[in-house]
Amino acid sequence: MDMNAAMAMLTVAREEARTGAAAGGVPIGAALFTVGGELLGRGHNRRVQDGDPSMHAETSAFRDAGRRAHYRDTVMVTTLSPCWYCSGLVRQFGISHVVIGEATTFSGGHDWLAEHGVGITVVGDAECVTMMRQFIAARPDVWFEDIGVERPPGE
């Protein structure tokens, strides 16, 4: 994927991440586009706001996009490497490409997606890294809950 197109799409996901952070949630945003760049849906992680453990950013964007006959002509754009849950959504519905803002603070299932034919573009966006590092430092309990990791006792 062309890096200029990836960066333009990532702008929408970053806006969503900021919206989620401003509402007290996890700063992860996502958007679903056609391969031609048409925005279909956008969303952010709403686990804290909605009290819903399944409302990850990719899920929110996917739901916002609504039904389609197929998704093989779509690109999921996310500020953070997708977790296994969201990677499963990409595979289940045949989303053809994933643009990832950063995979430094968390490396989810994007290698697995690539092994199964999904195009992957990791941007390495500094703003996405900063948002996540600040959130993880400030709210480690929510972060570990978000990624489904139980923290060892005493931590």
C-alpha positions as CSV (number, residue, x, y, z in Angstrom):
1,M,0.0,0.0,0.0
2,D,1.2,3.5,-0.8
3,M,2.5,5.1,2.4
4,N,0.8,8.5,1.6
5,A,-2.6,6.7,1.3
6,A,-1.9,4.8,4.5
7,M,-1.0,8.0,6.4
8,A,-4.2,9.8,5.1
9,M,-6.3,6.9,6.4
10,L,-4.4,6.8,9.7
11,T,-5.4,10.4,10.3
12,V,-9.0,9.3,10.8
13,A,-8.0,6.5,13.2
14,R,-5.8,8.9,15.2
15,E,-8.7,11.3,15.6
16,E,-10.8,8.4,17.0
17,A,-8.0,7.5,19.4
18,R,-7.9,11.0,20.7
19,T,-11.7,11.0,21.1
20,G,-11.6,7.8,23.1
21,A,-8.8,9.2,25.3
22,A,-10.8,12.4,26.0
23,A,-13.7,10.3,27.1
24,G,-11.5,8.4,29.6
25,G,-11.1,5.3,27.5
26,V,-8.2,3.4,25.9
27,P,-6.7,5.6,23.1
28,I,-7.1,3.2,20.2
29,G,-8.9,4.3,17.1
30,A,-9.8,2.6,13.9
31,A,-11.5,3.2,10.5
32,L,-12.7,0.9,7.7
33,F,-12.1,2.2,4.2
34,T,-12.6,0.8,0.7
35,V,-9.3,0.0,-1.1
36,G,-10.1,3.2,-3.1
37,G,-10.1,5.3,0.0
38,E,-13.8,5.8,0.7
39,L,-14.5,5.9,4.5
40,L,-17.1,3.3,5.4
41,G,-16.9,3.5,9.2
42,R,-14.9,4.8,12.1
43,G,-14.7,4.1,15.8
44,H,-12.6,3.9,19.0
45,N,-12.1,1.6,21.8
46,R,-15.2,2.0,24.1
47,R,-14.6,-0.8,26.6
48,V,-14.4,1.6,29.5
49,Q,-17.2,4.0,28.3
50,D,-19.7,1.3,27.5
51,G,-18.7,-1.3,30.0
52,D,-18.4,-3.7,27.1
53,P,-15.3,-5.9,26.8
54,S,-15.9,-6.5,23.1
55,M,-16.0,-2.9,22.0
56,H,-12.5,-2.6,20.6
57,A,-11.7,0.1,18.1
58,E,-11.8,-2.2,15.1
59,T,-15.1,-3.6,16.2
60,S,-16.5,-0.1,16.6
61,A,-15.4,0.9,13.1
62,F,-16.7,-2.3,11.6
63,R,-20.1,-1.9,13.2
64,D,-20.2,1.7,12.1
65,A,-19.6,0.7,8.5
66,G,-22.7,-1.5,8.5
67,R,-23.4,-4.5,6.4
68,R,-21.8,-5.3,3.0
69,A,-22.1,-8.3,0.8
70,H,-18.3,-8.8,1.3
71,Y,-15.3,-7.0,2.7
72,R,-12.5,-8.2,0.5
73,D,-12.2,-4.7,-1.0
74,T,-11.7,-3.0,2.4
75,V,-8.8,-1.8,4.5
76,M,-8.9,-1.7,8.3
77,V,-6.9,1.1,9.7
78,T,-6.0,1.0,13.4
79,T,-3.7,3.0,15.6
80,L,-2.3,-0.2,17.3
81,S,-1.5,-3.7,16.1
82,P,-4.8,-5.6,16.3
83,C,-5.2,-8.1,19.2
84,W,-6.2,-11.7,18.5
85,Y,-9.9,-10.8,18.8
86,C,-9.7,-8.0,16.2
87,S,-7.4,-10.1,14.0
88,G,-10.1,-12.7,14.0
89,L,-12.6,-10.2,12.8
90,V,-10.3,-9.3,9.9
91,R,-9.9,-12.9,8.9
92,Q,-13.6,-13.8,9.5
93,F,-14.8,-11.2,7.1
94,G,-12.0,-11.3,4.6
95,I,-10.7,-7.7,5.0
96,S,-7.9,-7.5,2.5
97,H,-5.5,-5.1,4.1
98,V,-4.7,-3.7,7.6
99,V,-2.8,-0.4,8.2
100,I,-1.3,-0.2,11.6
101,G,-0.2,3.0,13.3
102,E,2.2,1.3,15.6
103,A,3.3,-2.2,16.8
104,T,5.9,-1.1,19.4
105,T,3.8,-1.0,22.5
106,F,1.8,-4.1,21.5
107,S,2.3,-6.6,18.7
108,G,-0.9,-8.4,18.2
109,G,-1.9,-10.8,15.4
110,H,-0.6,-8.9,12.4
111,D,2.1,-11.4,11.6
112,W,-0.5,-14.2,11.7
113,L,-2.8,-12.1,9.4
114,A,0.1,-11.7,6.9
115,E,0.8,-15.4,7.0
116,H,-2.9,-15.9,5.9
117,G,-2.7,-13.5,3.0
118,V,-3.8,-10.2,4.5
119,G,-1.8,-7.2,3.4
120,I,-0.1,-5.4,6.3
121,T,1.3,-1.9,6.5
122,V,3.0,-0.9,9.8
123,V,3.5,2.8,9.7
124,G,5.5,3.3,12.9
125,D,3.7,6.6,13.8
126,A,5.3,8.5,16.7
127,E,2.0,10.0,17.8
128,C,0.4,6.6,18.1
129,V,3.3,5.3,20.1
130,T,3.2,8.3,22.5
131,M,-0.5,8.0,23.1
132,M,-0.2,4.3,24.0
133,R,2.9,4.8,26.2
134,Q,1.3,7.6,28.2
135,F,-1.9,5.6,28.6
136,I,-0.1,2.4,29.7
137,A,2.0,4.4,32.3
138,A,-1.1,6.1,33.6
139,R,-3.6,3.2,33.5
140,P,-1.8,-0.1,33.6
141,D,-4.8,-1.9,35.1
142,V,-7.1,-0.9,32.3
143,W,-4.4,-1.7,29.7
144,F,-3.8,-5.2,31.0
145,E,-7.6,-5.8,31.1
146,D,-7.9,-4.5,27.5
147,I,-5.3,-6.9,26.1
148,G,-6.6,-9.8,28.2
149,V,-3.5,-10.3,30.3
150,E,-3.9,-11.0,34.0
151,R,-1.2,-9.2,36.0
152,P,0.8,-11.2,38.4
153,P,0.0,-10.6,42.1
154,G,1.8,-7.7,43.6
155,E,2.1,-5.8,40.4
